[in-house]
Amino acid sequence: MQTATLLGVLLAALFSLLIVLWQYFYKAKKRGRLNLILAFLRFISIFGVLLILLNPKISNVSYQVEKHNLLLLIDDSQSIKSGGASEQIMTLSEQILEDEALTERFTLREFAFGSELQSSDSLSFLAEVSDISGALSSADNIFGRDKTLAILISDGNQTVGKAYEYMGNDLSYPVYSLVVGDTTRYADLRINQVNINKYAFLKNRFPVELFVMLQGNEAVDSRLRIRMDAKIVYSTDIRLTPQENSKKISTTLEASEVGLRMISISVDSIPGERNTMNNKRRIPIEVIDEKTRVGLISDVLHPDLGALIKAIESNDQRSVSLLRPQASAEDLSEFDILILYQPTPAFQSVYDFLKESGLNTFTITGPATNWRYLNRMQKGLEISNSNQTEEILPVLNQTFDLFDLGDFSVEDFPPLIGSLGEILITQPYESLIDQQIRGVNLQDPLLPIISDGKERHAYLFGENIWKWRVQSYRNDENFDNFDNFINKIILYLTSDGKRDRLSIEYEQLYSAVTEKKIKATFTDETYVIKKDATLVLRINSRDDEFSSEQTMLLSGNHYEAGLGNLKEGDFTFSVSVEGENLQKGGRFTIEEFNLEQLFVSSDADQLRELSEGSGGHLYHPDQIESMLNELKENPDLAPTQKSVENVVSLIDFKIMFAIIILAFTTEWLIRKYNGLI
């Protein structure tokens, strides 16, 4: 307790005593036992109030020894075992953990990592991937605010994650690396990375990009081959040198058949190469036939027809066929959408087909349109025509939100030739482009899209749309503005807008770096996630030698099932919902391709760059004593004493307040009982 506080308590006691003596003894007419009791209670009340005001405290200073955290980060991946470094790591970790001087100087914390950092008392070296960058980041997030340093024991080979060698400056602690395994740089040629889409469209060419890398001191020649379902579809000679040790190879392949196709990429081995597993890669690609077939029906010849065909077929997934209105229902049924150009009574068979099929349409009108007939054929749309043509300028509706228009602009677009008349639309619609006539913006739409929940129909009330395509080229020196606009309309009209109640998520190829799970989401009729359903997953091997069935488990808002028990091979699967007529399926391949076996030697250079960037150093196993001595003798890493002041209040306010009230109340009751008040 400080001297000032102690003096304050003594003065408070003396002041309370003087008041009591003056009130109950000096001024009192009678003296007796009652005065002593009342004086004691009054002293308690006054002294208690003064103590609350003073709030005396006792402070106690203690000293604690503050040590640095020493993190032991051990690579637990399969490359350690395949590289013959597992025993080496066990010996090094034991030597570090059993060093008494080190444990006295630091707070040791042992961690192992493969795909993620975790506390571990034992090492298995079974992790299928190694993420050194992830382990360093996790350690930084946990211990970054404390005094910390780390010893990283690894072969330096990372299969997932970002480039860890550049992380040194970003870490809040130094990293001392111990490189294990064989650091000899053997000659090795490997396929380092392959970029390919998951899907390709039938009869289209899809890109393949890959990188071939050489590790070695001599120039080599090899040959790269790409096979699709065992058939060679591309091959080329490659030459790499120590100066130019990496080469990017890009090509395109044709998707000639629908289904899951297996792309196999291989490069011939070079003399003296120890590891040939990294000379090949297998990647599946799903070839699908989703070409949109558009029927363009017209009874007149007009430049608009050519502009529409060019715009729509600028997307390789769409084809346009020009038809006469007399086309049969059988011919019309082959199309996904019909464009009706300036309909007349000759279109009767077309409208009869549309009435039965419910197909979506895009109707373009103009001076050749028979409006009386069109009003009779269309539902929810009526136009009173005055047989007077007019030039109509387009005005883009900025509030249109049925689909994204991107950067579409109608700037400087010439007017279309349309017919004057009042437009009456009795069904829900949105106007994509409005009309402007003679500088006046009208409330009537130029390009409305009508939807009744089942069908979708678009209308353009004017001809000479080919001039818009020409102006698009004048503005941007390409047709993209116009072509993309037309294709977005076609895309919206060909989609039914229905959501799937059952959706599945899976990979076409499962390997060591992918999560081996199939996930599914199921909703009720109002598209609310349903969590009490029973989803069944059925799996069959492609050769029908294996089949299994399991119930998918609920995890959050989706259902999932693991595939960890499946061996290498090709499989088909289906997910069904009990009590519902819903089922979806697909195909996948499980490949026992182990990324950890791609490496033939340890990478000391990357570990050195990491350590030096963070303020640490790189050591080899025979230098462990030097490393430990550096850590134990570095004065900056020595434990420090930290003073901790503990301040304890002598007064419990609640208790003291209760004592004051009790004393005051007791004194008042005694005085009242004895007739003193």
Disulfide bonds with the S-S distance in Angstrom:
none
